[in-house]
Amino acid sequence: MTLPRADRAGAGPDWLTKPSLRGTRVLLRPFEERDFPAIGEALADPEVLRLTGAAHTTEEANGRSPVPDDTMMAWYGTRRSAPDRLDLAIVDLATGNCVGEAVLNDYNPANASCNFRTLIGPRGRDRGLGSEATKLIVDYGLTALRLHRIELTVYAFNPRARRVYEKAGFRVEGTARDALRFDGAWIDAIHMSILATDGVRSLTGAGGSWRP
Ligand SMILES: CC(C)(COP(=O)(O)OP(=O)(O)OC[C@H]1O[C@@H](n2cnc3c(N)ncnc32)[C@H](O)[C@@H]1OP(=O)(O)O)[C@@H](O)C(=O)NCCC(=O)NCCS
């Protein structure tokens, strides 16, 4: 196995090597142009918009176009050259189609920390894909990228995502009260994190393998 530059002595994390992480149900790999319609559809899904805090009303959540616009295509078209973050398409191995994304972002080099976020559209949810994708990218972050800490925020009205994160090893750190307003109701945001020192983690342990 060829190690990314981060695993060679003295080097920092190599964010420019965009890996493919293979599990039994999903493949995480860099975005390709053929993924754009699928990721556009996932990003416009009302449930995704509500649960990620990207919409504040049902009307807003129902109103997003699934057709990728120029800004979206430019964003996903440049993810391969992003020097300080990792954006991977989640591909359903049963169909070969992109169903969502898994992202390590907000990298803080001094603290060897970053943020994690993920979303899966309706075609991929509730079949174990998110659980596997989360474990794969988190293991990659804590091992190959040598991050010390990965943090995330999940809204209190999203127990499914919280369950997925807890299964991957994230622990609750605290609650930001009334952090989101949706349809006039106040929703708490739960902060979670996982540390490299929380336990022995490996790509093998996540049931996956990776290659640059
Ligand atoms: C959150 C998300 C990534 C999870 O991926 P997924 O593939 O749907 O989830 P999985 O099928 O792998 O696992 C879901 C787990 O939650 C559990 N679950 C489902 N609904 C639940 C609920 N209402 N309460 C508690 N647990 C629930 C399932 O039983 C399963 O746990 P298990 O494996 O122990 O049985 C995906 O659903 C998604 O992107 N949703 C919309 C956007 C979103 O919420 N993004 C995250 C924002 S923080």
The ligand as an ORCA input file, in Angstrom:
! r2SCAN-3c Opt
* xyz 0 1
  C     -27.845     11.113      8.589
  C     -27.529     10.172      7.430
  C     -26.143     10.484      6.863
  C     -27.521      8.727      7.942
  O     -27.257      7.861      6.896
  P     -28.226      6.595      6.642
  O     -27.602      5.784      5.595
  O     -29.611      7.079      6.370
  O     -28.207      5.880      8.066
  P     -27.945      4.336      8.382
  O     -28.994      3.530      7.664
  O     -26.545      3.987      8.118
  O     -28.149      4.287      9.960
  C     -29.213      4.924     10.592
  C     -29.207      4.496     12.053
  O     -30.083      5.349     12.777
  C     -31.125      4.572     13.331
  N     -32.328      5.394     13.283
  C     -33.119      5.678     12.219
  N     -34.101      6.510     12.590
  C     -33.917      6.760     13.906
  C     -34.607      7.539     14.872
  N     -35.700      8.253     14.536
  N     -34.135      7.570     16.133
  C     -33.035      6.871     16.483
  N     -32.330      6.091     15.616
  C     -32.780      6.050     14.345
  C     -31.208      3.328     12.482
  O     -31.839      2.261     13.164
  C     -29.718      3.088     12.241
  O     -29.091      2.583     13.395
  P     -28.725      1.009     13.523
  O     -27.713      0.737     12.463
  O     -28.204      0.856     14.907
  O     -30.008      0.243     13.277
  C     -28.604     10.310      6.300
  O     -29.820      9.763      6.749
  C     -28.827     11.725      5.849
  O     -27.973     12.295      5.165
  N     -29.962     12.335      6.209
  C     -30.377     13.641      5.740
  C     -29.361     14.753      6.006
  C     -28.773     14.667      7.387
  O     -29.426     14.378      8.366
  N     -27.461     14.950      7.446
  C     -26.734     14.982      8.705
  C     -26.848     16.327      9.305
  S     -25.998     16.398     10.872
*
